Amino acid sequence: MPAKSTIDLNLFLKNPKVQSVTTSNTSDLQERLKFKPPVCEVFNHPYTRLENAPQYEFQIHPAAKEQLPNIINNPVEKIIGLDSGDDDHKNTYQQQKNIGIVFSGGPAPGGHNVIAGLYDAMKKANPDNRLFGFILGPEGILESDIIELNQDIIDAHRNLGGFSMIKTGRTKIDSTDKMNMARENCKKLNIDALVIVGGDDSNTNAAFLAQELYGDGIQVIGVPKTIDGDIQVKDKNGAVLCAMSFGFHTAARAFAQNISNLCSDSSSDVKYWHICKVMGRVASHLGMEVALQVHPNMCLIGEELADYIDVKRIEKAKAEKTTDYTAYGMTLRHLSRVICNAIVRRAEVGKNYGVIVIPEGILEFINEIQVFIIKLNTIIAEYNQTHDTDFHADFVTLDDKLDYLRRLARFSREDTNLSVWNTRDDDLFNDIPAFFQEGLLIERDSHGNFQFSQVETEKVILGLVQDYLKIRQEQGRYKIGIKPEWYHKTLKKEGLDPDYYGPVLFKNYNTNDPFLLARDSLVSKKTLNQELVKKQVIGKNDGIPPVIQRVFKATVPKFKTQIHFYGYDGRGNDPTWFDCTYTYNLGLTVFSLIANNATGQMAAIKNLEKNLSDWEPIGIPIAPLMHLEERKGKLALVLERTIVDIESPAFKVVKAMREKWLAAVPGPDQYRRPGPIRFSGNSVDSKPLALTLNNLGRKTED
């Protein structure tokens, strides 16, 4: 029995070496806090001015002209550095201002550096400038919950992930009462400019606030934040003004590092398929970037599925002189077969394992699922509006919800105006698994959108995959290939002749194939026995030799999976060098726009895909980027989100490398090791790989 410790714990905890081991003030943290991001050349000047860039034009929606008249004609504005200026410009630039900043929506790595860049720029222009953070998102504006941000607070958060400095929230200032409350509170607080850091909905909010506060002289500037990468801005001629929102690179790298570890595990343990769902409700940018970073065996890109055309079904319908509309767009069943075929092909070369990356919003690109989502969104929104209550509060259980849908289906037979949910919809909906029905009927988010992150997307797809694999296995068309060397060695060790049993066991025994495949007819121990007796290899009453049973068992696959979701961990990660630098310069850009009296603009950096020396800080007008989109069953004016362009060089590379990454051939897998996130040193990723490839593609075209 070990001797009882006589350590003096209080004295031990005071030991400097113990304190250095247990401190939260790590050397990595200190390095991050001291890091000074490089800045765009224009910010090396004491002043800046704005220069209109009329060459960039947008296709403006009539609804945007009608609802945002004060800011709809804003031009793209380029920031120009000045060493000196006239007295009027200097006085305007240096005029004392109170600036408020708010985080809106989910966190994204780099947000603290937006604040740091803004703070440094405004204090450099005028030490009396004051910066206020609204606490817990837009709710802080409505509640006048603020904190004045000083040097100590800023310095404690430089280059760190999260939004912990002032927190965040999802409240929307989307009604007349809320707009009036925001106006009055900003006026009471003497706020001269309001900065909204957020995604598409938050920048939509920024546009409407800029419109509402225009007459009060309160400026509003938006900042593009979302790890989904779906805020990308081009003009109507395709010129890229904002290649990527901040936080995307860090999240993708964080996911890639973890998924790369699973690739190593998968090829070591050789028995699991790791199914990795990554964030991305509307667009598959994260999934594509992770694929470029890691080279998983499969990566599904939703935008490609939506563009899929089943040529065979079209030709069949044409021969029958009909039109098969379901041939356009990928179905769940067809998708499951694509995945199954890849799994079977890898198994045949001895690789009954692998890694699949699935964007969380993949189901939005599946035709039959999208129809259900649109219809259910409308039903829920209309119910809430008609009854002035909440659908999910009134119908708590799945049975309650299904009963309500059945009633709607019955009503549709009696009144054709009630056709949003008919008997055919009801029949199809009842054919899908209960857990997926429940998923499709979950409570919508604050915008009325379907919450894909709450649905077990991978479970839906895997259920179909497993069903189809079972059919393939019963047909003898899902086998694990075994090496001839192993087979020969195993039988000889037991004193049996491999050539005696080989032709009976394997359909390609007398070939030079690197892997032996069991005959399709051998699907069970019973069929194995029958085949051996039929070929007179063993007698009718003889047992199967144990070593033959062992060989047969080695050819029988088991589809084992491990499910993973990557989302919240990536958005809370400490930012990469790219996001540290990008966001700090965004903060500097915000101040230049404010100091030069801009409003209704989104701070952006043009040429992100190029070297830092080519980066150009600009202001992009938000109003012209708006379009009508369904929200809570109604059309609303919102900032348009950008999905993956399947004609882009980056996607074409992923598509071209798909077969190589699947590695359904003898030999090693093609996994890539992106390594841990760093913001200094030789191994730093300077930008997302998708941006690099798209830039190289444009150079090639030029």
Rosetta blueprint (number, residue, H / E / L):
1 M L
2 P L
3 A L
4 K L
5 S L
6 T L
7 I L
8 D L
9 L H
10 N H
11 L H
12 F H
13 L H
14 K H
15 N L
16 P H
17 K H
18 V H
19 Q H
20 S H
21 V H
22 T H
23 T L
24 S L
25 N L
26 T L
27 S H
28 D H
29 L H
30 Q H
31 E H
32 R H
33 L H
34 K H
35 F L
36 K L
37 P L
38 P L
39 V L
40 C L
41 E H
42 V H
43 F H
44 N H
45 H L
46 P L
47 Y E
48 T E
49 R E
50 L E
51 E E
52 N E
53 A L
54 P L
55 Q L
56 Y L
57 E L
58 F L
59 Q L
60 I L
61 H L
62 P H
63 A H
64 A H
65 K H
66 E H
67 Q H
68 L L
69 P L
70 N L
71 I L
72 I L
73 N L
74 N L
75 P L
76 V L
77 E E
78 K E
79 I E
80 I E
81 G E
82 L E
83 D L
84 S L
85 G L
86 D L
87 D H
88 D H
89 H H
90 K H
91 N H
92 T H
93 Y H
94 Q H
95 Q L
96 Q L
97 K L
98 N E
99 I E
100 G E
101 I E
102 V E
103 F E
104 S E
105 G L
106 G L
107 P L
108 A L
109 P L
110 G L
111 G H
112 H H
113 N H
114 V H
115 I H
116 A H
117 G H
118 L H
119 Y H
120 D H
121 A H
122 M H
123 K H
124 K H
125 A H
126 N L
127 P L
128 D L
129 N L
130 R E
131 L E
132 F E
133 G E
134 F E
135 I L
136 L L
137 G L
138 P H
139 E H
140 G H
141 I H
142 L H
143 E H
144 S L
145 D L
146 I E
147 I E
148 E E
149 L L
150 N L
151 Q H
152 D H
153 I H
154 I H
155 D H
156 A L
157 H L
158 R L
159 N L
160 L L
161 G L
162 G L
163 F L
164 S L
165 M L
166 I L
167 K L
168 T L
169 G E
170 R L
171 T L
172 K L
173 I L
174 D L
175 S L
176 T H
177 D H
178 K H
179 M H
180 N H
181 M H
182 A H
183 R H
184 E H
185 N H
186 C H
187 K H
188 K H
189 L L
190 N L
191 I L
192 D L
193 A E
194 L E
195 V E
196 I E
197 V E
198 G E
199 G L
200 D H
201 D H
202 S H
203 N H
204 T H
205 N H
206 A H
207 A H
208 F H
209 L H
210 A H
211 Q H
212 E H
213 L L
214 Y H
215 G H
216 D H
217 G L
218 I L
219 Q E
220 V E
221 I E
222 G E
223 V E
224 P E
225 K E
226 T L
227 I L
228 D L
229 G L
230 D L
231 I L
232 Q L
233 V E
234 K E
235 D L
236 K L
237 N L
238 G L
239 A L
240 V E
241 L E
242 C E
243 A L
244 M L
245 S L
246 F E
247 G L
248 F H
249 H H
250 T H
251 A H
252 A H
253 R H
254 A H
255 F H
256 A H
257 Q H
258 N H
259 I H
260 S H
261 N H
262 L H
263 C H
264 S H
265 D H
266 S H
267 S H
268 S H
269 D H
270 V L
271 K L
272 Y E
273 W E
274 H E
275 I E
276 C E
277 K E
278 V E
279 M L
280 G L
281 R L
282 V L
283 A L
284 S L
285 H H
286 L H
287 G H
288 M H
289 E H
290 V H
291 A H
292 L H
293 Q H
294 V H
295 H L
296 P L
297 N L
298 M E
299 C E
300 L L
301 I L
302 G H
303 E H
304 E H
305 L H
306 A H
307 D L
308 Y L
309 I E
310 D L
311 V H
312 K H
313 R H
314 I H
315 E H
316 K H
317 A H
318 K H
319 A H
320 E L
321 K L
322 T L
323 T L
324 D L
325 Y H
326 T H
327 A H
328 Y E
329 G L
330 M L
331 T L
332 L H
333 R H
334 H H
335 L H
336 S H
337 R H
338 V H
339 I H
340 C H
341 N H
342 A H
343 I H
344 V H
345 R H
346 R H
347 A H
348 E H
349 V L
350 G L
351 K L
352 N L
353 Y L
354 G E
355 V E
356 I E
357 V E
358 I E
359 P E
360 E L
361 G L
362 I H
363 L H
364 E H
365 F H
366 I L
367 N H
368 E H
369 I H
370 Q H
371 V H
372 F H
373 I H
374 I H
375 K H
376 L H
377 N H
378 T H
379 I H
380 I H
381 A H
382 E H
383 Y H
384 N H
385 Q H
386 T H
387 H H
388 D L
389 T L
390 D L
391 F H
392 H H
393 A H
394 D H
395 F L
396 V L
397 T L
398 L H
399 D H
400 D H
401 K H
402 L H
403 D H
404 Y H
405 L H
406 R H
407 R H
408 L H
409 A H
410 R H
411 F H
412 S H
413 R H
414 E H
415 D L
416 T L
417 N L
418 L L
419 S L
420 V L
421 W L
422 N L
423 T H
424 R H
425 D H
426 D H
427 D H
428 L H
429 F H
430 N H
431 D L
432 I L
433 P L
434 A H
435 F H
436 F H
437 Q H
438 E H
439 G H
440 L H
441 L L
442 I L
443 E L
444 R L
445 D L
446 S L
447 H L
448 G L
449 N L
450 F L
451 Q L
452 F H
453 S H
454 Q H
455 V L
456 E L
457 T H
458 E H
459 K H
460 V H
461 I H
462 L H
463 G H
464 L H
465 V H
466 Q H
467 D H
468 Y H
469 L H
470 K H
471 I H
472 R H
473 Q H
474 E H
475 Q L
476 G L
477 R L
478 Y L
479 K L
480 I L
481 G L
482 I E
483 K L
484 P H
485 E H
486 W H
487 Y H
488 H H
489 K H
490 T H
491 L H
492 K H
493 K H
494 E L
495 G L
496 L L
497 D L
498 P H
499 D H
500 Y H
501 Y H
502 G H
503 P H
504 V H
505 L H
506 F E
507 K L
508 N L
509 Y L
510 N L
511 T L
512 N L
513 D L
514 P L
515 F L
516 L E
517 L L
518 A E
519 R L
520 D L
521 S L
522 L L
523 V L
524 S L
525 K H
526 K H
527 T H
528 L H
529 N H
530 Q H
531 E H
532 L H
533 V H
534 K H
535 K L
536 Q L
537 V L
538 I L
539 G L
540 K L
541 N L
542 D L
543 G L
544 I L
545 P L
546 P H
547 V H
548 I H
549 Q H
550 R H
551 V H
552 F H
553 K H
554 A H
555 T H
556 V L
557 P L
558 K L
559 F L
560 K E
561 T E
562 Q E
563 I E
564 H E
565 F E
566 Y E
567 G L
568 Y H
569 D H
570 G H
571 R H
572 G L
573 N L
574 D L
575 P L
576 T L
577 W H
578 F H
579 D H
580 C H
581 T H
582 Y H
583 T H
584 Y H
585 N H
586 L H
587 G H
588 L H
589 T H
590 V H
591 F H
592 S H
593 L H
594 I H
595 A H
596 N L
597 N L
598 A L
599 T L
600 G L
601 Q E
602 M E
603 A E
604 A E
605 I E
606 K E
607 N L
608 L L
609 E L
610 K L
611 N L
612 L H
613 S H
614 D H
615 W L
616 E E
617 P E
618 I E
619 G E
620 I E
621 P E
622 I L
623 A H
624 P H
625 L H
626 M E
627 H E
628 L E
629 E E
630 E E
631 R E
632 K L
633 G L
634 K E
635 L E
636 A E
637 L E
638 V E
639 L E
640 E L
641 R L
642 T L
643 I L
644 V L
645 D L
646 I L
647 E L
648 S L
649 P H
650 A H
651 F H
652 K H
653 V H
654 V H
655 K H
656 A H
657 M H
658 R H
659 E H
660 K H
661 W H
662 L H
663 A L
664 A L
665 V L
666 P L
667 G L
668 P L
669 D L
670 Q L
671 Y L
672 R L
673 R L
674 P L
675 G L
676 P L
677 I L
678 R L
679 F L
680 S L
681 G L
682 N L
683 S L
684 V L
685 D L
686 S L
687 K L
688 P L
689 L H
690 A H
691 L H
692 T H
693 L H
694 N H
695 N H
696 L H
697 G H
698 R H
699 K H
700 T H
701 E H
702 D L
